[in-house]
């Protein structure tokens, strides 16, 4: 058998990770990205231990992520600065493996793209559909804005508004609003950095601070309800969070500075799949990341689960595996795990955005009363995930 060809729809984190993983398994890969340039959205991502192990398994180990891991306590606070829960990063590392690293999404995109052969990524090319009804049962035709491609397998990593998911599962209800809107920004690394990562819960509002490995600071904020786009994001954030504990006011001050360059603030509503897909594959097409299981960001696992998906699907497609059977095994390996994490993330969001004073007081009391060891154990199945090793299992289609 000659070198098999995989077409990846989408040049985001999940799509590029899948391309790297498949290429390491001997596949020729073509990544079709509709945007004219590869760029990570202007925000950070926390690479949790499960994602770091997945990346290490495809050759993107610790040396790639120069800089410090998350240091100091990680936990939840109230707007006056009181800690509701706090876990030392060292304790988390000793329990779950490699310490988490927070990186800019653009840096992760760059590292993944650099690990691919020259010419593998085709920019400004959108995948518009797939057709497996032709005269060759062993391949699929990929319709793109630049013409048709023939592939042995297609990885649909085209995001939460996936065109290919809509084609493969036309009766699925698609996305639903998750009850929150949010802001994200990455601040330059001048001035004293925060000493730890933390999220602060108020009444229907949250503010998060995450130091990145390159010295910059990722900040995010959320508010309950569908978001109306404010005329001035900085003024809106000051109105909502300007009186919260240090260092939030100082970070908002940095956000409003215009020198040397203004900081771009992203504002968006949160969406998730209204219900789980029946499966993550159809014939020779595998859905991955947000296309398969778009979830809320409350656990910080959306990108991490996409990376896991990429490693698993490449493992199952190794060594001349039968493609439809391998993709059926991929659904079996990933569907239950991602569905559980998605549901858990939704529940956390529901608790976090409580706004009635009595409900908020009860929530805070419950969080404060929960021992950190219990919280850590609850994350074992998420953060303790290990990438597959050895030969891929043989399964029926």
C-alpha positions as CSV (number, residue, x, y, z in Angstrom):
1,X,0.0,0.0,0.0
2,X,1.3,3.5,-0.9
3,X,1.4,6.5,1.4
4,X,-2.1,7.3,2.5
5,X,-3.6,10.8,2.3
6,X,-5.4,12.6,5.1
7,X,-7.3,15.9,4.5
8,X,-7.8,18.0,7.6
9,X,-10.5,20.6,7.5
10,X,-9.4,23.4,9.8
11,X,-6.1,24.8,10.9
12,X,-6.9,25.4,14.5
13,X,-5.3,23.6,17.5
14,X,-7.2,20.4,17.0
15,X,-6.7,20.2,13.2
16,X,-3.0,21.0,13.3
17,X,-2.5,18.5,16.2
18,X,-4.2,15.8,14.2
19,X,-2.1,16.7,11.1
20,X,1.1,16.4,13.1
21,X,0.0,13.2,14.8
22,X,-1.0,11.6,11.5
23,X,2.2,12.8,9.8
24,X,4.2,11.1,12.5
25,X,2.3,7.9,11.8
26,X,3.4,8.0,8.1
27,X,0.4,9.7,6.5
28,X,0.6,12.5,3.9
29,X,-1.4,15.3,5.2
30,X,-3.2,18.3,3.7
31,X,-4.6,20.9,6.0
32,X,-7.2,23.2,4.5
33,X,-7.7,26.4,6.5
34,X,-10.2,29.0,5.2
35,X,-8.4,31.9,6.8
36,X,-5.7,33.6,4.8
37,X,-3.2,33.3,7.7
38,X,-2.6,30.8,10.5
39,X,-3.2,32.7,13.7
40,X,-4.2,31.8,17.2
41,X,-7.1,33.9,18.5
42,X,-5.8,36.6,20.8
43,X,-6.2,34.6,24.0
44,X,-4.4,32.1,26.2
45,X,-4.8,28.4,26.7
46,X,-3.9,26.4,29.7
47,X,-2.2,23.1,28.6
48,X,-3.3,20.8,31.4
49,X,-1.3,17.7,32.2
50,X,-3.5,15.5,30.0
51,X,-2.9,17.8,27.0
52,X,0.9,18.0,27.7
53,X,1.1,14.3,27.7
54,X,-0.7,14.1,24.4
55,X,1.6,16.7,22.9
56,X,4.6,14.9,24.2
57,X,3.5,11.7,22.5
58,X,3.6,13.4,19.1
59,X,7.0,15.0,19.6
60,X,6.1,18.3,21.2
61,X,7.5,17.8,24.6
62,X,8.7,20.1,27.4
63,X,11.4,21.8,25.4
64,X,8.8,23.4,23.2
65,X,7.2,25.2,26.1
66,X,10.0,27.5,27.3
67,X,9.2,29.4,30.4
68,X,7.7,28.6,33.8
69,X,4.9,26.4,34.6
70,X,1.9,27.8,36.6
71,X,3.3,28.7,40.0
72,X,1.8,29.5,43.3
73,X,-1.7,28.7,44.4
74,X,-4.5,28.1,41.9
75,X,-8.0,28.6,43.0
76,X,-11.2,30.6,43.4
77,X,-11.7,33.9,45.2
78,X,-14.5,36.3,46.0
79,X,-14.5,39.9,44.8
80,X,-13.1,41.1,48.1
81,X,-10.1,38.8,47.6
82,X,-11.1,36.0,50.0
83,X,-10.0,32.6,48.9
84,X,-12.8,30.1,48.5
85,X,-10.5,27.3,47.5
86,X,-6.8,27.2,46.9
87,X,-4.5,24.4,45.6
88,X,-0.8,24.6,45.3
89,X,0.5,24.0,41.8
90,X,3.1,21.7,43.2
91,X,0.5,19.5,44.7
92,X,-1.5,19.4,41.5
93,X,1.7,18.4,39.6
94,X,2.6,15.6,42.0
95,X,-0.8,14.2,41.7
96,X,-1.6,14.6,38.0
97,X,1.8,14.6,36.3
98,X,3.5,17.5,34.4
99,X,2.6,20.9,35.7
100,X,0.2,22.9,33.6
101,X,1.6,25.5,31.3
102,X,-0.4,28.5,30.1
103,X,0.6,29.7,26.6
104,X,-0.7,32.1,24.0
105,X,-2.9,30.3,21.4
106,X,-0.8,31.8,18.7
107,X,2.4,30.2,20.1
108,X,0.7,26.8,20.2
109,X,-0.5,27.2,16.6
110,X,3.0,28.2,15.5
111,X,4.6,25.2,17.2
112,X,2.1,22.8,15.7
113,X,2.5,24.3,12.2
114,X,6.3,24.2,12.5
115,X,6.1,20.4,13.1
116,X,4.5,19.8,9.7
117,X,6.2,19.3,6.4
118,X,6.5,22.4,4.1
119,X,3.4,22.8,1.9
120,X,1.1,20.8,4.2
121,X,-1.0,23.8,5.1
122,X,-3.2,25.4,2.4
123,X,-4.4,28.8,3.5
124,X,-7.5,30.5,2.2
125,X,-9.0,27.1,1.2
126,X,-12.3,26.2,2.8
127,X,-13.7,22.7,2.9
128,X,-17.3,22.8,1.7
129,X,-18.3,19.2,1.8
130,X,-17.4,15.5,1.3
131,X,-18.6,13.0,-1.1
132,X,-18.1,9.3,-0.6
133,X,-20.6,8.1,-3.1
134,X,-18.2,7.8,-6.0
135,X,-16.8,4.7,-7.7
136,X,-14.0,4.1,-5.2
137,X,-15.1,2.8,-1.8
138,X,-11.5,3.2,-0.4
139,X,-11.4,7.0,-0.7
140,X,-13.5,10.1,-0.3
141,X,-13.8,13.2,-2.4
142,X,-13.3,16.4,-0.4
143,X,-14.9,19.5,-1.9
144,X,-12.9,22.7,-1.4
145,X,-13.0,26.3,-2.6
146,X,-9.8,25.5,-4.5
147,X,-11.1,22.3,-6.2
148,X,-11.6,18.7,-5.2
149,X,-9.2,16.5,-3.3
150,X,-9.2,12.8,-2.9
151,X,-8.4,11.4,0.5
152,X,-8.2,8.1,2.4
153,X,-9.6,9.8,5.5
154,X,-11.0,13.3,6.4
155,X,-10.6,14.9,9.8
156,X,-13.3,17.5,10.3
157,X,-11.7,20.0,12.7
158,X,-13.7,23.0,11.3
159,X,-14.9,24.4,14.6
160,X,-18.1,24.7,16.6
161,X,-20.0,25.9,13.5
162,X,-18.7,22.9,11.5
163,X,-19.9,22.7,7.9
164,X,-19.0,19.0,7.8
165,X,-20.9,18.2,11.0
166,X,-24.0,19.9,9.5
167,X,-23.6,17.7,6.4
168,X,-23.0,14.4,8.2
169,X,-25.7,15.0,10.9
170,X,-28.3,17.3,9.3
171,X,-30.9,16.5,12.0
172,X,-28.8,17.3,14.9
173,X,-30.0,20.5,16.7
174,X,-26.5,22.1,16.6
175,X,-25.5,24.8,19.0
176,X,-27.3,26.5,21.9
177,X,-26.4,29.5,23.9
178,X,-24.7,28.6,27.1
179,X,-26.1,31.5,29.2
180,X,-22.9,33.6,29.4
181,X,-20.9,36.0,27.4
182,X,-17.2,36.9,27.9
183,X,-14.2,39.0,27.3
184,X,-10.6,37.9,26.7
185,X,-7.4,39.7,26.3
186,X,-3.6,39.2,26.6
187,X,-1.7,41.9,28.3
188,X,2.0,42.7,27.7
189,X,4.3,41.6,30.4
190,X,5.5,44.9,31.9
191,X,5.0,45.8,35.5
192,X,4.8,43.2,38.4
193,X,3.0,40.1,37.2
194,X,0.3,38.3,39.2
195,X,1.8,35.7,41.5
196,X,-0.7,33.0,40.7
197,X,-3.6,32.0,38.4
198,X,-7.0,32.5,39.9
199,X,-10.6,32.9,39.0
200,X,-12.9,35.2,41.0
201,X,-16.6,34.5,41.3
202,X,-19.1,37.3,42.0
203,X,-22.8,37.5,41.4
204,X,-23.3,36.3,37.8
205,X,-19.9,37.5,36.9
206,X,-16.3,36.1,36.9
207,X,-12.8,37.4,36.3
208,X,-9.8,35.2,35.6
209,X,-6.1,35.8,35.6
210,X,-3.5,33.4,34.1
211,X,0.2,34.3,33.7
212,X,1.5,32.9,30.4
213,X,4.9,31.2,30.0
214,X,6.3,34.1,27.9
215,X,5.6,36.7,30.6
216,X,2.4,38.0,29.3
217,X,-0.9,37.8,31.2
218,X,-4.1,36.3,30.0
219,X,-7.2,37.8,31.5
220,X,-10.8,36.9,30.9
221,X,-14.2,37.9,32.3
222,X,-17.7,36.6,32.0
223,X,-21.3,37.9,32.6
224,X,-24.5,35.9,32.7
225,X,-27.0,36.2,29.9
226,X,-26.6,36.8,26.1
227,X,-24.0,39.5,25.6
228,X,-24.9,42.9,24.1
229,X,-21.8,44.4,22.5
230,X,-20.8,47.4,24.6
231,X,-19.6,50.5,22.8
232,X,-16.5,50.6,25.0
233,X,-15.2,47.2,26.3
234,X,-12.8,48.8,28.7
235,X,-15.4,51.0,30.3
236,X,-17.7,48.1,30.7
237,X,-15.1,46.0,32.4
238,X,-14.2,48.8,34.7
239,X,-17.9,49.2,35.6
240,X,-18.3,45.5,36.4
241,X,-14.9,44.7,37.9
242,X,-13.1,47.9,38.8
243,X,-13.8,47.6,42.5
244,X,-12.8,43.9,42.8
245,X,-9.7,42.8,44.6
246,X,-6.1,43.4,43.6
247,X,-4.6,43.0,41.0
248,X,-7.8,43.2,38.9
249,X,-7.9,47.1,39.0
250,X,-4.3,47.3,37.9
251,X,-4.8,44.8,35.1
252,X,-7.8,46.7,33.9
253,X,-5.6,49.9,33.9
254,X,-3.1,48.1,31.7
255,X,-5.9,47.0,29.5
256,X,-6.9,50.7,28.9
257,X,-3.4,51.9,28.0
258,X,-2.7,52.9,24.4
259,X,1.1,52.8,24.6
260,X,3.0,51.2,23.1
261,X,0.1,49.4,21.4
262,X,-3.6,49.1,22.3
263,X,-4.6,45.7,23.7
264,X,-7.2,43.9,21.6
265,X,-10.3,42.8,23.7
266,X,-12.3,39.9,22.3
267,X,-16.0,39.7,23.2
268,X,-18.1,36.7,22.4
269,X,-21.1,34.7,23.6
270,X,-20.6,31.1,24.8
271,X,-22.1,28.3,22.9
272,X,-22.1,24.5,23.2
273,X,-23.7,21.6,21.4
274,X,-27.3,21.3,22.4
275,X,-26.9,17.5,22.7
276,X,-24.1,15.0,22.1
277,X,-23.7,13.8,18.6
278,X,-24.7,10.1,18.1
279,X,-21.1,9.4,17.1
280,X,-17.9,11.2,16.0
281,X,-17.5,9.5,12.6
282,X,-19.3,8.7,9.4
283,X,-17.6,6.4,7.0
284,X,-14.1,7.9,6.3
285,X,-14.8,11.2,8.1
286,X,-13.9,11.8,11.7
287,X,-15.1,14.8,13.7
288,X,-12.7,16.3,16.1
289,X,-12.6,19.1,18.8
290,X,-15.4,21.7,18.7
291,X,-16.8,20.1,15.6
292,X,-17.5,16.9,17.6
293,X,-18.1,18.2,21.1
294,X,-18.2,22.0,21.4
295,X,-18.3,22.7,25.2
296,X,-18.3,25.6,27.5
297,X,-14.9,26.9,28.7
298,X,-15.6,26.4,32.4
299,X,-13.1,23.5,32.9
300,X,-10.5,24.9,30.4
301,X,-10.7,21.6,28.6
302,X,-12.0,22.4,25.1
303,X,-8.6,22.7,23.4
304,X,-7.1,20.0,25.6
305,X,-9.8,17.5,24.5
306,X,-9.2,18.4,20.9
307,X,-5.5,17.6,21.3
308,X,-6.5,14.3,22.9
309,X,-8.8,13.6,20.0
310,X,-6.0,14.2,17.6
311,X,-3.6,11.8,19.3
312,X,-6.2,9.0,19.6
313,X,-7.5,9.2,16.0
314,X,-3.9,9.1,14.6
315,X,-3.0,6.1,16.9
316,X,-6.1,4.2,15.6
317,X,-5.3,5.0,12.0
318,X,-1.7,3.8,12.2
319,X,-0.2,0.7,10.4
320,X,-2.6,0.3,7.5
321,X,-5.6,0.2,9.7
322,X,-9.0,-0.2,8.1
323,X,-10.2,3.4,8.1
324,X,-14.0,3.0,8.8
325,X,-13.2,0.4,11.5
326,X,-10.6,2.7,13.0
327,X,-13.0,5.6,13.1
328,X,-15.6,3.5,14.8
329,X,-13.0,2.7,17.4
330,X,-12.3,6.5,17.7
331,X,-15.9,7.2,18.5
332,X,-15.8,4.4,21.1
333,X,-12.7,5.8,22.7
334,X,-13.7,9.5,22.8
335,X,-17.5,9.8,22.9
336,X,-18.2,9.0,26.6
337,X,-15.2,10.9,27.9
338,X,-15.9,14.1,26.1
339,X,-19.6,13.9,26.8
340,X,-18.9,13.6,30.6
341,X,-16.4,16.5,30.5
342,X,-18.9,18.7,28.5
343,X,-21.7,18.0,31.0
344,X,-19.4,18.7,34.0
345,X,-18.3,22.0,32.4
346,X,-21.9,23.0,31.9
347,X,-22.7,22.3,35.5
348,X,-19.8,24.3,36.7
349,X,-21.0,27.2,34.6
350,X,-24.5,27.0,36.1
351,X,-23.1,27.2,39.6
352,X,-20.6,29.9,38.8
353,X,-23.1,32.3,37.3
354,X,-25.6,32.2,40.2
355,X,-26.6,35.8,41.0
356,X,-29.2,35.7,43.8
357,X,-27.4,36.8,47.1
358,X,-28.7,33.7,49.0
359,X,-27.7,31.3,46.3
360,X,-24.2,32.9,46.0
361,X,-23.7,32.7,49.7
362,X,-24.7,29.1,49.8
363,X,-22.4,28.3,46.8
364,X,-19.4,30.1,48.4
365,X,-20.0,28.3,51.7
366,X,-20.1,24.9,49.9
367,X,-16.9,25.6,47.9
368,X,-15.1,26.8,51.0
369,X,-16.1,23.7,52.9
370,X,-14.9,21.3,50.3
371,X,-11.4,20.0,51.1
372,X,-8.8,20.6,48.4
373,X,-8.0,16.9,48.4
374,X,-11.6,16.2,47.4
375,X,-11.3,18.8,44.6
376,X,-8.1,17.2,43.3
377,X,-9.5,13.7,43.3
378,X,-12.5,14.9,41.3
379,X,-10.1,15.9,38.6
380,X,-8.2,12.6,38.4
381,X,-10.1,11.2,35.5
382,X,-9.7,14.4,33.5
383,X,-6.1,15.3,34.2
384,X,-4.8,11.8,34.6
385,X,-5.6,10.7,31.1
386,X,-2.7,8.9,29.3
387,X,-2.2,8.8,25.5
388,X,-2.6,5.5,23.8
389,X,0.5,3.3,23.3
390,X,1.3,0.1,21.6
391,X,-0.6,-1.3,18.6
392,X,-4.0,0.0,17.8
393,X,-6.8,-2.4,18.8
394,X,-8.5,-4.4,16.1
395,X,-12.3,-3.7,16.0
396,X,-15.2,-4.3,13.8
397,X,-16.7,-1.6,11.7
